[in-house]
């Protein structure tokens, strides 16, 4: 039995779904402490974001996620304490999943309905070096997307989402999409789900891509044709 209690909640997600925005929103609530990617992979982790002000797991001498969590939690305010646990963290530090093993941990399952836009976001970020709106803005130049690479990436996203759904099984789950979050929808409901009095929340993050995929992707028709007979054809009907 671990002496320290588990997180109150965890945000389970794959990449490029607005998770840092959601973490910032929740952390701005007076009764919530929401931490960012504490279990980020050491390789390519980059500088800490504002939502990960405490040392990350790989930056400490810990090899036990519970001992690390006890140290992190010792200095935190409030009783509603959560963290972001994306697929990349689970891959880098598999034992981090132990923190949400107890069924009392609530889960926010954040995903993106338009997985094509999700993949394009990865390509844009890799091309420009701008991964968050606090890093700058995209150079919105015409972009060519390789259909075969895109489909393989979408299949990886699909497998990752399925894995996270299995991890969330048995927990109380709030499903939230990137598209709803971008419109400001669901924020009040998430607070109610977490058992806190809803407040007006703030975040420094904004949506980076401001033009439609049809204008950004120069071979959009080719891409749409390649996706037509795949499970991802419907994603293009969701613009966000």
For each residue, the residues with C-beta under 8 A, 3 or more apart:
1:
2: 5 6 66 70
3: 70
4: 66 69 70 73
5: 2 73
6: 2 69 99 100 101 102 104 105
7: 10 69 81 82 83 99 100 105
8: 79 80 81 82 105 106 194
9: 80 82 105 106 107 108 194
10: 7 82 83 84 85 99 100 105 106 107 108
11: 19 22 23 34 82 83 84 85 86 107 108 110
12: 85 86 100 107 108 109 110 164 167 168
13: 17 19 84 86 87 109 110 111 164
14: 17 86 87 111 118 157 160 161 164
15: 19 86 87 88 118 122
16: 112 118 119 121 122 125
17: 13 14 110 111 112 118 178
18: 21 22 110 112 178 181 182 205
19: 11 13 15 22 23 84 86 110
20: 23 24 36 49 51 84 132 205
21: 18 24 25 181 203 205
22: 11 18 19 25 26 84 108 110 176 181 190 203
23: 11 19 20 26 27 34 35 36 51 84
24: 20 21 27 28 34 50 51 202 203 204 205
25: 21 22 28 29 187 201 202 203
26: 22 23 29 32 34 82 190 191 194 201
27: 23 24 32 33 34 35 51
28: 24 25 201 202 203
29: 25 26 32 34 191 196 199 201
30: 199
31: 78 79 80 196 197
32: 26 27 29 78 80 81 82 191 194 196
33: 27 76 77 78 80 81 82
34: 11 23 24 26 27 29 51 81 82 83 84
35: 23 27 38 51 52 54 72 81 82 83 84
36: 20 23 48 49 50 51 52 83 84
37: 40 49 51 52 56 84 85 86 88 89
38: 35 52 54 56 57 68 72 83 84 89
39: 56 57 65 85 89 90 92 93 96
40: 37 45 52 56 57 58 88 89 92
41: 44 45 58 88 89 91 92 93
42: 45 58 92
43:
44: 41
45: 40 41 42 56 58
46: 131
47:
48: 36 52 53 56
49: 20 36 37 52 132
50: 24 36 53 134 204
51: 20 23 24 27 34 35 36 37 84
52: 35 36 37 38 40 48 49 56
53: 48 50
54: 35 38 72 75
55: 59 60
56: 37 38 39 40 45 48 52 59 60
57: 38 39 40 60 62 65 68 93 96
58: 40 41 42 45 92 93
59: 55 56
60: 55 56 57 68 71
61:
62: 57 65 67 68 71
63:
64: 67 68 95
65: 39 57 62 68 69 93 95 96 98 99
66: 2 4 69 70 98 99
67: 62 64 70 71
68: 38 57 60 62 64 65 71 72
69: 4 6 7 65 66 72 73 99
70: 2 3 4 66 67 73 74
71: 60 62 67 68 74
72: 35 38 54 68 69 75 76
73: 4 5 69 70 76 81
74: 70 71
75: 54 72
76: 33 72 73 81
77: 33
78: 31 32 33 81
79: 8 31
80: 8 9 31 32 33 194 195 196
81: 7 8 32 33 34 35 73 76 78
82: 7 8 9 10 11 26 32 33 34 35 106 194
83: 7 10 11 34 35 36 38 99
84: 10 11 13 19 20 22 23 34 35 36 37 38 51 89
85: 10 11 12 37 39 89 90 96 97 99 100
86: 11 12 13 14 15 19 37 89 90
87: 13 14 15 90 91 160 163 164
88: 15 37 40 41 91 92
89: 37 38 39 40 41 84 85 86 92 93 96
90: 39 85 86 87 93 94 96 97 163 167
91: 41 87 88 94
92: 39 40 41 42 58 88 89
93: 39 41 57 58 65 89 90 96
94: 90 91 97
95: 64 65 98
96: 39 57 65 85 89 90 93 99
97: 85 90 94 100 101 167
98: 65 66 95 101
99: 6 7 10 65 66 69 83 85 96 105
100: 6 7 10 12 85 97 105 107 167 171
101: 6 97 98 105
102: 6 105
103: 170 171
104: 6
105: 6 7 8 9 10 99 100 101 102 171
106: 8 9 10 82 171 172 173 174 193 194
107: 9 10 11 12 100 168 171 172 173 174
108: 9 10 11 12 22 173 174 176 190 193
109: 12 13 164 165 168 173 174 175 176
110: 11 12 13 17 18 19 22 176 177 178 181
111: 13 14 17 161 175 176 177 178
112: 16 17 18 115 117 118 177 178 179 240
113: 177 178 179 235 238 240
114: 117 118 178 179 235 236 238 239 240
115: 112 118 119 154 157 158 232 235
116: 119 120 150 154 213 223 227 232 235 236
117: 112 114 120 121 209 213 235 238 239 240
118: 14 15 16 17 112 114 115 121 122 157 178
119: 16 115 116 122 123 145 150 153 154 157
120: 116 117 123 124 143 145 209 213 216 217
121: 16 117 118 124 125 208 209
122: 15 16 118 119 125 126 153
123: 119 120 126 127 143 145
124: 120 121 127 128 130 138 143 208 209
125: 16 121 122 128 129 130 131
126: 122 123 129
127: 123 124 143
128: 124 125 136 138 139
129: 125 126 135
130: 124 125 133 135 136 137 138 208
131: 46 125 135
132: 20 49 135 205 208
133: 130 136 137 204 205 206 207 208
134: 50 204 205
135: 129 130 131 132
136: 128 130 133
137: 130 133 208
138: 124 128 130 208 209
139: 128
140: 209 210 211 216
141:
142: 216 217 218
143: 120 123 124 127 216 217 218
144: 217 218 219
145: 119 120 123 149 150 217 219 223
146: 149 150
147: 150 151 219 222 223 226 227
148: 151 152 226
149: 145 146 152 153
150: 116 119 145 146 147 153 154 223 226 227
151: 147 148 154 155 226 227 230 232
152: 148 149 155 156
153: 119 122 149 150 156 157
154: 115 116 119 150 151 157 158 230 232 235
155: 151 152 158 159
156: 152 153 159 160
157: 14 115 118 119 153 154 160 161
158: 115 154 155 161 162 231
159: 155 156 162 163
160: 14 87 156 157 163 164
161: 14 111 157 158 164 165
162: 158 159 165 166
163: 87 90 159 160 166 167
164: 12 13 14 87 109 160 161 167 168
165: 109 161 162 168 169
166: 162 163 169
167: 12 90 97 100 163 164
168: 12 107 109 164 165 171 173
169: 165 166
170: 103
171: 100 103 105 106 107 168
172: 106 107 193
173: 106 107 108 109 168
174: 106 107 108 109 189 190 193
175: 109 111
176: 22 108 109 110 111 180 181 186 190
177: 110 111 112 113 180 181 186
178: 17 18 110 111 112 113 114 118 181 182 240
179: 112 113 114 182 183 238 240
180: 176 177 183 185 186
181: 18 21 22 110 176 177 178 184 185 186 187
182: 18 178 179 207 240
183: 179 180
184: 181 187
185: 180 181
186: 176 177 180 181 189 190
187: 25 181 184 190 191 201
188: 191 192 198
189: 174 186 192 193
190: 22 26 108 174 176 186 187 193 194
191: 26 29 32 187 188 194 196 197 198 199 201
192: 188 189 195 196 198
193: 106 108 172 174 189 190
194: 8 9 26 32 80 82 106 190 191
195: 80 192
196: 29 31 32 80 191 192 199
197: 31 191
198: 188 191 192
199: 29 30 191 196
200:
201: 25 26 28 29 187 191
202: 24 25 28
203: 21 22 24 25 28
204: 24 50 133 134
205: 18 20 21 24 132 133 134
206: 133
207: 133 182 210
208: 121 124 130 132 133 137 138
209: 117 120 121 124 138 140 216
210: 140 207
211: 140 215 216
212: 215 216 239
213: 116 117 120 216 217 220 236 239
214: 217 220
215: 211 212
216: 120 140 142 143 209 211 212 213
217: 120 142 143 144 145 213 214 220 223
218: 142 143 144
219: 144 145 147 222 223
220: 213 214 217 223 224
221: 224 225
222: 147 219 225 226
223: 116 145 147 150 217 219 220 226 227
224: 220 221 227 228 233 236
225: 221 222 228
226: 147 148 150 151 222 223 230
227: 116 147 150 151 223 224 230 232 233 235 236
228: 224 225 233
229: 233
230: 151 154 226 227 233
231: 158
232: 115 116 151 154 227 235 236
233: 224 227 228 229 230 236
234: 237 238
235: 113 114 115 116 117 154 227 232 238
236: 114 116 213 224 227 232 233
237: 234
238: 113 114 117 179 234 235
239: 114 117 212 213
240: 112 113 114 117 178 179 182
